[in-house]
Amino acid sequence: MRRNETESLAIQALSFLAEDAERMGRFLALTGISPAEIRVHARDPAFLAGVLQHVTEFEPLLLAFAERIGCHPSLVAAAGASLGGAPWERDIP
């Protein structure tokens, strides 16, 4: 996948999370990001990689997202890996 395709997939994943208050609440709680900060962070490839990482870490969420967009779950994981990026601040000791 090209970078713009992987970023687009990550934005779709973020939209998918935002469709459900519980999914989005969990994402916000785990990342420590406020709802107001999402628009700023959504331009950052490392953040987008983190969105895809979040989706792939919980299989039911991954399967639901992959089904929603009509792709194989492994494509979501591959897209996250290709975006790469530095570790999230919360993951740095």
C-alpha positions, -999 to 999 in steps of 0.1 A, spaced: 0 0 0 11 35 -7 15 60 22 -16 80 13 -36 47 12 -24 37 46 -32 71 60 -66 70 45 -72 35 61 -61 49 95 -85 79 91 -113 54 83 -104 35 114 -105 67 135 -140 74 120 -150 39 129 -139 44 165 -158 77 166 -190 61 155 -194 44 188 -190 62 222 -177 32 240 -151 24 213 -140 60 212 -140 64 250 -117 34 253 -93 48 226 -92 82 243 -86 66 278 -58 44 265 -41 72 246 -46 100 270 -57 123 241 -86 146 246 -114 148 220 -102 183 212 -67 171 203 -78 145 178 -80 168 148 -44 181 154 -30 146 159 -49 131 129 -23 147 107 6 129 123 15 96 107 27 82 140 -7 89 155 -24 73 126 -1 42 130 -12 42 166 -49 42 156 -43 12 135 -23 -5 162 -51 1 186 -76 -15 162 -54 -45 156 -47 -52 193 -83 -62 200 -94 -89 176 -132 -82 178 -126 -46 170 -102 -55 141 -127 -80 127 -156 -55 129 -135 -27 112 -122 -50 85 -157 -62 78 -170 -26 77 -145 -15 51 -145 -49 32 -109 -59 36 -89 -87 51 -78 -80 87 -42 -86 78 -43 -55 55 -51 -33 85 -21 -47 105 1 -43 74 -10 -7 70 -2 1 106 32 -14 103 40 5 71 31 38 87 56 30 115 64 60 136 80 66 169 65 50 201 37 69 217 47 91 246 26 69 269 48 39 259 81 55 267 94 47 302 
